[in-house]
Amino acid sequence: MSNRTLRVNELIQREMSSILRKRYQAESLAITIASIEVAPDLLEAKVYVSVLGDEAEAQEIRFELVRTIVLKHMPKFTYELDVSTARGNRILGILDEIEAKEKTKPSAPPEAGDKKESV
């Protein structure tokens, strides 16, 4: 990936996050831009988002970006749901359940075959 593409990725991510923060600050909506992958020709970009609440209006966000970022062509955005946060929360919940079961489970005495003889 070229330096220019990396800079455009970071710029779009920063500006898009800023727009979302301003627009949805008072509402009970949490949107995180996890990452952005702009194509080498800068005409298309995949935007990985985590959304808690209603989904944002993609076209309006693109128009606001066009007003704030000066590029020859603003990439067409394809939004991909980033499920890593939800997956991580699910795994943490499962681990908490296992830990709770381990705490409530009575400890069994060691069986005769499990004893180690010391020399």
Phi and psi in degrees as GROMACS dihedral restraints (atoms count N, CA, C in turn):
[ dihedral_restraints ]
;  ai    aj    ak    al  type     phi  dphi    fc
    3     4     5     6     1   -75.9    20    10
    4     5     6     7     1   162.8    20    10
    6     7     8     9     1   -59.6    20    10
    7     8     9    10     1   -41.4    20    10
    9    10    11    12     1   -62.5    20    10
   10    11    12    13     1   -43.9    20    10
   12    13    14    15     1   -62.0    20    10
   13    14    15    16     1   -43.0    20    10
   15    16    17    18     1   -61.6    20    10
   16    17    18    19     1   -42.0    20    10
   18    19    20    21     1   -65.6    20    10
   19    20    21    22     1   -39.8    20    10
   21    22    23    24     1   -66.4    20    10
   22    23    24    25     1   -41.1    20    10
   24    25    26    27     1   -54.1    20    10
   25    26    27    28     1   -52.0    20    10
   27    28    29    30     1   -65.3    20    10
   28    29    30    31     1   -40.9    20    10
   30    31    32    33     1   -63.7    20    10
   31    32    33    34     1   -47.6    20    10
   33    34    35    36     1   -64.2    20    10
   34    35    36    37     1   -42.7    20    10
   36    37    38    39     1   -61.3    20    10
   37    38    39    40     1   -44.6    20    10
   39    40    41    42     1   -63.8    20    10
   40    41    42    43     1   -47.6    20    10
   42    43    44    45     1   -68.4    20    10
   43    44    45    46     1   -39.7    20    10
   45    46    47    48     1   -65.5    20    10
   46    47    48    49     1   -40.8    20    10
   48    49    50    51     1   -62.1    20    10
   49    50    51    52     1   -39.8    20    10
   51    52    53    54     1   -63.4    20    10
   52    53    54    55     1   -45.1    20    10
   54    55    56    57     1   -61.2    20    10
   55    56    57    58     1   -46.7    20    10
   57    58    59    60     1   -64.2    20    10
   58    59    60    61     1   -39.2    20    10
   60    61    62    63     1   -63.6    20    10
   61    62    63    64     1   -44.0    20    10
   63    64    65    66     1   -66.6    20    10
   64    65    66    67     1   -44.4    20    10
   66    67    68    69     1   -70.8    20    10
   67    68    69    70     1   -38.8    20    10
   69    70    71    72     1  -112.6    20    10
   70    71    72    73     1    23.9    20    10
   72    73    74    75     1   -62.7    20    10
   73    74    75    76     1   -44.0    20    10
   75    76    77    78     1   -85.6    20    10
   76    77    78    79     1   -16.1    20    10
   78    79    80    81     1   -87.4    20    10
   79    80    81    82     1   161.5    20    10
   81    82    83    84     1   -87.0    20    10
   82    83    84    85     1    67.0    20    10
   84    85    86    87     1  -137.6    20    10
   85    86    87    88     1   132.8    20    10
   87    88    89    90     1  -122.6    20    10
   88    89    90    91     1   115.4    20    10
   90    91    92    93     1  -122.4    20    10
   91    92    93    94     1   128.2    20    10
   93    94    95    96     1  -121.4    20    10
   94    95    96    97     1   130.2    20    10
   96    97    98    99     1   -87.8    20    10
   97    98    99   100     1   103.0    20    10
   99   100   101   102     1   -70.2    20    10
  100   101   102   103     1   -47.5    20    10
  102   103   104   105     1  -165.2    20    10
  103   104   105   106     1   166.0    20    10
  105   106   107   108     1  -135.6    20    10
  106   107   108   109     1   135.8    20    10
  108   109   110   111     1  -122.0    20    10
  109   110   111   112     1   104.0    20    10
  111   112   113   114     1   -87.9    20    10
  112   113   114   115     1   137.6    20    10
  114   115   116   117     1   -66.0    20    10
  115   116   117   118     1   153.4    20    10
  117   118   119   120     1   -55.6    20    10
  118   119   120   121     1   -30.7    20    10
  120   121   122   123     1   -83.5    20    10
  121   122   123   124     1    -1.0    20    10
  123   124   125   126     1    63.7    20    10
  124   125   126   127     1    19.5    20    10
  126   127   128   129     1   -97.0    20    10
  127   128   129   130     1   -21.4    20    10
  129   130   131   132     1  -135.7    20    10
  130   131   132   133     1   153.6    20    10
  132   133   134   135     1  -148.4    20    10
  133   134   135   136     1   140.5    20    10
  135   136   137   138     1   -97.6    20    10
  136   137   138   139     1   128.9    20    10
  138   139   140   141     1  -113.0    20    10
  139   140   141   142     1   117.3    20    10
  141   142   143   144     1   -94.7    20    10
  142   143   144   145     1   116.6    20    10
  144   145   146   147     1  -122.1    20    10
  145   146   147   148     1   149.5    20    10
  147   148   149   150     1  -113.5    20    10
  148   149   150   151     1   125.6    20    10
  150   151   152   153     1  -123.2    20    10
  151   152   153   154     1   128.8    20    10
  153   154   155   156     1  -119.1    20    10
  154   155   156   157     1   104.2    20    10
  156   157   158   159     1   121.6    20    10
  157   158   159   160     1  -153.1    20    10
  159   160   161   162     1   -74.8    20    10
  160   161   162   163     1   155.1    20    10
  162   163   164   165     1   -83.4    20    10
  163   164   165   166     1   148.1    20    10
  165   166   167   168     1   -80.3    20    10
  166   167   168   169     1   160.3    20    10
  168   169   170   171     1   -81.8    20    10
  169   170   171   172     1   106.8    20    10
  171   172   173   174     1   -63.1    20    10
  172   173   174   175     1   -39.9    20    10
  174   175   176   177     1   -67.0    20    10
  175   176   177   178     1   -41.5    20    10
  177   178   179   180     1   -63.9    20    10
  178   179   180   181     1   -38.7    20    10
  180   181   182   183     1   -63.9    20    10
  181   182   183   184     1   -41.6    20    10
  183   184   185   186     1   -62.6    20    10
  184   185   186   187     1   -41.6    20    10
  186   187   188   189     1   -63.4    20    10
  187   188   189   190     1   -39.0    20    10
  189   190   191   192     1   -66.6    20    10
  190   191   192   193     1   -36.9    20    10
  192   193   194   195     1   -65.0    20    10
  193   194   195   196     1   -38.6    20    10
  195   196   197   198     1   -60.4    20    10
  196   197   198   199     1   -35.4    20    10
  198   199   200   201     1   -73.9    20    10
  199   200   201   202     1   -26.2    20    10
  201   202   203   204     1  -101.9    20    10
  202   203   204   205     1   -26.1    20    10
  204   205   206   207     1  -110.7    20    10
  205   206   207   208     1   129.3    20    10
  207   208   209   210     1   -97.2    20    10
  208   209   210   211     1   105.3    20    10
  210   211   212   213     1  -134.3    20    10
  211   212   213   214     1   153.4    20    10
  213   214   215   216     1   -60.3    20    10
  214   215   216   217     1   -45.8    20    10
  216   217   218   219     1  -131.8    20    10
  217   218   219   220     1   127.8    20    10
  219   220   221   222     1   -81.6    20    10
  220   221   222   223     1   128.9    20    10
  222   223   224   225     1   -61.9    20    10
  223   224   225   226     1   149.7    20    10
  225   226   227   228     1   -80.0    20    10
  226   227   228   229     1   127.3    20    10
  228   229   230   231     1   -93.2    20    10
  229   230   231   232     1   134.7    20    10
  231   232   233   234     1  -113.5    20    10
  232   233   234   235     1   120.9    20    10
  234   235   236   237     1   -93.1    20    10
  235   236   237   238     1   128.5    20    10
  237   238   239   240     1  -118.0    20    10
  238   239   240   241     1   130.9    20    10
  240   241   242   243     1   -73.4    20    10
  241   242   243   244     1   123.3    20    10
  243   244   245   246     1   -88.2    20    10
  244   245   246   247     1   109.0    20    10
  246   247   248   249     1   -95.5    20    10
  247   248   249   250     1     6.7    20    10
  249   250   251   252     1   -64.5    20    10
  250   251   252   253     1   -36.7    20    10
  252   253   254   255     1   -66.7    20    10
  253   254   255   256     1   -46.1    20    10
  255   256   257   258     1   -63.9    20    10
  256   257   258   259     1   -41.3    20    10
  258   259   260   261     1   -63.9    20    10
  259   260   261   262     1   -42.2    20    10
  261   262   263   264     1   -62.6    20    10
  262   263   264   265     1   -42.2    20    10
  264   265   266   267     1   -63.9    20    10
  265   266   267   268     1   -38.4    20    10
  267   268   269   270     1   -65.0    20    10
  268   269   270   271     1   -42.6    20    10
  270   271   272   273     1   -64.2    20    10
  271   272   273   274     1   -42.7    20    10
  273   274   275   276     1   -62.2    20    10
  274   275   276   277     1   -38.0    20    10
  276   277   278   279     1   -63.3    20    10
  277   278   279   280     1   -42.9    20    10
  279   280   281   282     1   -63.7    20    10
  280   281   282   283     1   -43.0    20    10
  282   283   284   285     1   -63.5    20    10
  283   284   285   286     1   -37.9    20    10
  285   286   287   288     1   -63.8    20    10
  286   287   288   289     1   -40.7    20    10
  288   289   290   291     1   -62.4    20    10
  289   290   291   292     1   -44.2    20    10
  291   292   293   294     1   -62.1    20    10
  292   293   294   295     1   -43.3    20    10
  294   295   296   297     1   -63.5    20    10
  295   296   297   298     1   -40.5    20    10
  297   298   299   300     1   -65.0    20    10
  298   299   300   301     1   -39.7    20    10
  300   301   302   303     1   -65.6    20    10
  301   302   303   304     1   -39.5    20    10
  303   304   305   306     1   -64.5    20    10
  304   305   306   307     1   -36.6    20    10
  306   307   308   309     1   -70.2    20    10
  307   308   309   310     1   -35.6    20    10
  309   310   311   312     1   -85.0    20    10
  310   311   312   313     1   -16.8    20    10
  312   313   314   315     1   -74.4    20    10
  313   314   315   316     1   126.2    20    10
  315   316   317   318     1   -67.7    20    10
  316   317   318   319     1   142.1    20    10
  318   319   320   321     1   -78.4    20    10
  319   320   321   322     1   130.2    20    10
  321   322   323   324     1   -86.1    20    10
  322   323   324   325     1   141.8    20    10
  324   325   326   327     1   -66.6    20    10
  325   326   327   328     1   148.9    20    10
  327   328   329   330     1   -65.8    20    10
  328   329   330   331     1   142.2    20    10
  330   331   332   333     1   -81.2    20    10
  331   332   333   334     1   163.5    20    10
  333   334   335   336     1   -60.6    20    10
  334   335   336   337     1   -35.9    20    10
  336   337   338   339     1   -73.8    20    10
  337   338   339   340     1   -15.0    20    10
  339   340   341   342     1   -88.7    20    10
  340   341   342   343     1    -9.9    20    10
  342   343   344   345     1   -71.0    20    10
  343   344   345   346     1   140.6    20    10
  345   346   347   348     1  -105.4    20    10
  346   347   348   349     1   134.6    20    10
  348   349   350   351     1   -88.0    20    10
  349   350   351   352     1   136.6    20    10
  351   352   353   354     1   -95.7    20    10
  352   353   354   355     1   143.1    20    10
